[in-house]
Amino acid sequence: MLQNRGIEGVRVLMGLLSLANQHSRQIVEHACQIAQGHGAYHLRCLRQLIDHQNSAPAQQGFEFIQQHPIIRDLGDYGQFVRQAITQLP
């Protein structure tokens, strides 16, 4: 962030320290990782990401069904791919 914004980035760092006092380290760290991945080096972006994490419901895990009348066997798909490859010019 300092490389991107220079001396103006010091203010962002001060705000980041303030966020670290208000939220857990894991939440702030996760928001920073997301922001860095998108090149978002503004404190406003971090606050929005943290607010989103706090307000978003936890995603429920679920299992995929393995067999169903409309789901083909995995071997059928392998056969389709082999036929397609042999028909290539």
PyMOL commands that set and color helices and strands:
alter all, ss='L'
color gray80, all
select helices_A, chain A and resi 2-22+25-38+43-55+74-86
alter helices_A, ss='H'
color red, helices_A
deselect
rebuild
show_as cartoon
